[in-house]
């Protein structure tokens, strides 16, 4: 069972319009609200694929009823630790334009709330076969070591620990030596203070991250260029470009869910990661079905073309 921890869950509100002009009145062509946050997204994807999971959300007050009702309707086992109100994140989809996102901030967690969360995670980690993913942003003013403390507690329990966050929380978290960390190319560049414009530079940076911090595996999400896995057995680069792209929101979370669904077999896990990520971007909603393989341009190789230029913005 994968236990996911989301310190700052959110309600994702996606609005689709035909065009956009500032100062004008627009009519939404469609809208939807979904429970979200990195760990929540991973748990939803795993549950929909028939994998055992339990989502821990840090929240109280406004929005909790919505999150509880929607996750229960999806059948995703979950529990709440005390925190602030649930955030609302807005995604604006405009024909012919890149997705536009407006993310709000959550309320800072007190020391007692952080301690209670870690104890809840400890209790869940005692379940047979449990593994831990701690993921997402931390509310401003919260302990920057919260993810690291969760990783440390998981390791004390002898459990697999994965980390997916950014900024100071990522710096603190990798120092705890998680079994897996999943940065994107920009986050990886910030961690090693070096450019990662080519596949070779990504490879070198991932190896540096492993060597410097004792991270077990580094899974780097590369957008349309797939994902690169660097671990004790070497490197693997894989991708699955879908025949259409509708919404990139949550694609990284889908990729991580796919990898964790098969993590005992590195090649199968990486192939699942890019297939799930590619399936996610082909759907308008963050809730997706894994598409047939013939819908993708696919590759998986241990031959790393160092000069391959990444198509990153």
CORVEN-V261960 format. One record per residue. N is the residue number from 1. RES is the residue in one letter. SS is DSSP state (h for helix, s for strand, l for the rest). PSI is psi as a letter, one per 40 degrees, with the letter a starting at -180 (NA if undefined). D_CENTER is the distance of its C-alpha to the mean C-alpha in whole Angstrom. Layout:
n: (N	N)
res: (RES	RES)
ss: (SS	SS)
psi: (PSI	PSI)
d_center: (D_CENTER	D_CENTER)
This chain:
n: (1	2	3	4	5	6	7	8	9	10	11	12	13	14	15	16	17	18	19	20	21	22	23	24	25	26	27	28	29	30	31	32	33	34	35	36	37	38	39	40	41	42	43	44	45	46	47	48	49	50	51	52	53	54	55	56	57	58	59	60	61	62	63	64	65	66	67	68	69	70	71	72	73	74	75	76	77	78	79	80	81	82	83	84	85	86	87	88	89	90	91	92	93	94	95	96	97	98	99	100	101	102	103	104	105	106	107	108	109	110	111	112	113	114	115	116	117	118	119	120	121	122	123	124	125	126	127	128	129	130	131	132	133	134	135	136	137	138	139	140	141	142	143	144	145	146	147	148	149	150	151	152	153	154	155	156	157	158	159	160	161	162	163	164	165	166	167	168	169	170	171	172	173	174	175	176	177	178	179	180	181	182	183	184	185	186	187	188	189	190	191	192	193	194	195	196	197	198	199	200	201	202	203	204	205	206	207	208	209	210	211	212	213	214	215	216	217	218	219	220	221	222	223	224	225	226	227	228	229	230	231	232	233	234	235	236	237	238	239	240	241	242	243	244	245	246	247	248	249	250	251	252	253	254	255	256	257	258	259	260	261	262	263	264	265	266	267	268	269	270	271	272	273	274	275	276	277	278	279	280	281	282	283	284	285	286	287	288	289	290	291	292	293	294	295	296	297	298	299	300	301	302	303	304	305	306	307	308	309	310	311	312	313)
res: (X	X	X	X	X	X	X	X	X	X	X	X	X	X	X	X	X	X	X	X	X	X	X	X	X	X	X	X	X	X	X	X	X	X	X	X	X	X	X	X	X	X	X	X	X	X	X	X	X	X	X	X	X	X	X	X	X	X	X	X	X	X	X	X	X	X	X	X	X	X	X	X	X	X	X	X	X	X	X	X	X	X	X	X	X	X	X	X	X	X	X	X	X	X	X	X	X	X	X	X	X	X	X	X	X	X	X	X	X	X	X	X	X	X	X	X	X	X	X	X	X	X	X	X	X	X	X	X	X	X	X	X	X	X	X	X	X	X	X	X	X	X	X	X	X	X	X	X	X	X	X	X	X	X	X	X	X	X	X	X	X	X	X	X	X	X	X	X	X	X	X	X	X	X	X	X	X	X	X	X	X	X	X	X	X	X	X	X	X	X	X	X	X	X	X	X	X	X	X	X	X	X	X	X	X	X	X	X	X	X	X	X	X	X	X	X	X	X	X	X	X	X	X	X	X	X	X	X	X	X	X	X	X	X	X	X	X	X	X	X	X	X	X	X	X	X	X	X	X	X	X	X	X	X	X	X	X	X	X	X	X	X	X	X	X	X	X	X	X	X	X	X	X	X	X	X	X	X	X	X	X	X	X	X	X	X	X	X	X	X	X	X	X	X	X	X	X	X	X	X	X	X	X	X	X	X	X	X	X	X	X	X	X)
ss: (l	s	s	s	s	s	l	l	l	s	s	s	s	s	s	s	s	l	l	l	l	l	l	l	l	l	l	l	l	s	s	s	s	s	s	s	l	h	h	h	h	h	h	h	h	h	h	h	l	l	l	l	s	s	s	s	s	s	l	l	l	l	l	h	h	h	h	h	h	h	h	h	h	h	l	l	l	s	s	s	s	l	l	l	l	l	s	s	s	s	s	s	s	s	l	l	l	l	l	s	s	s	l	l	l	l	l	l	l	l	h	h	h	h	h	h	h	h	h	h	h	h	h	h	h	l	l	l	l	l	s	s	s	s	s	l	l	l	l	l	l	l	l	l	l	h	h	h	h	h	h	h	h	h	h	h	l	l	l	l	s	s	s	s	l	l	h	h	h	h	h	h	h	h	l	l	l	l	l	s	s	l	l	s	h	h	h	h	h	h	h	h	l	l	l	l	l	s	h	h	h	h	h	h	h	h	h	h	h	h	h	h	h	l	l	l	s	s	s	s	s	l	h	h	h	l	s	s	s	s	s	l	l	s	s	s	s	s	s	s	s	s	l	l	l	l	l	l	l	l	h	h	h	h	h	h	h	h	h	h	h	l	l	l	l	h	h	h	h	h	h	h	h	h	h	h	h	h	h	h	h	l	l	l	l	l	l	l	l	l	l	l	h	h	h	s	s	s	s	s	s	l	l	l	l	l	l	l	s	l	l	l	l)
psi: (h	h	h	i	h	h	d	g	i	i	h	h	h	h	h	h	i	d	i	h	h	h	e	i	h	i	h	h	d	i	i	i	h	i	h	a	i	d	d	d	d	d	d	d	d	d	d	d	e	e	i	h	i	h	h	h	h	h	i	i	b	h	e	d	d	d	d	d	d	d	d	d	d	e	e	h	h	i	i	h	i	h	a	a	i	h	i	h	h	h	h	h	h	h	h	e	i	i	i	h	i	h	h	i	i	i	i	i	h	i	d	d	d	d	d	d	d	d	d	d	d	d	d	d	e	e	i	h	e	i	i	h	h	h	i	i	i	h	h	h	e	i	h	e	e	d	d	d	d	d	d	d	d	d	d	d	e	f	i	h	h	i	h	g	a	i	a	d	d	d	d	d	d	d	e	e	f	i	d	h	i	g	i	i	d	d	d	d	d	d	d	e	f	i	i	g	e	i	d	d	d	d	d	d	d	d	d	d	d	d	d	d	e	f	h	d	i	h	h	h	h	f	b	e	e	b	i	h	h	h	a	d	e	a	i	h	h	i	i	g	h	i	e	i	h	d	h	e	h	e	d	d	d	d	d	d	d	d	d	d	e	f	e	e	h	d	d	d	d	d	d	d	d	d	d	d	d	d	d	d	e	e	i	d	i	e	h	i	i	h	i	i	d	e	e	i	h	i	i	h	i	e	h	h	h	d	e	h	h	i	f	i	NA)
d_center: (17	14	13	10	11	10	13	13	12	13	15	14	18	18	22	23	27	29	30	29	32	32	34	35	34	32	31	28	28	25	23	20	19	16	14	10	8	4	7	9	7	7	10	12	11	12	15	16	16	19	17	17	15	15	13	14	14	16	19	22	25	24	21	21	23	21	18	20	22	19	18	21	22	19	20	17	18	17	19	19	20	22	20	21	21	18	17	17	15	18	17	20	21	24	26	26	24	20	18	18	16	18	15	17	17	18	21	21	21	24	25	26	23	21	23	23	19	20	23	21	18	21	23	20	20	24	23	24	21	19	15	13	9	9	7	7	10	14	16	19	22	20	20	18	18	17	14	16	19	16	16	20	20	18	20	24	23	23	19	16	14	10	9	6	8	11	14	17	14	13	16	17	15	15	19	19	18	15	15	12	10	8	9	10	14	15	13	15	18	18	18	20	22	23	22	20	22	23	21	24	23	19	20	23	20	18	21	22	19	20	23	23	21	21	17	18	15	14	11	11	10	13	13	16	17	15	13	15	15	18	19	22	24	23	21	20	19	18	17	18	19	19	23	22	19	19	15	12	10	7	8	5	3	7	8	6	8	11	11	11	13	16	15	19	20	18	20	19	15	15	17	15	11	13	15	12	10	14	15	12	14	17	17	18	16	12	14	15	17	17	20	23	22	25	23	22	23	22	22	21	23	24	26	25	26	26	28	25	24	21	21	18	19)
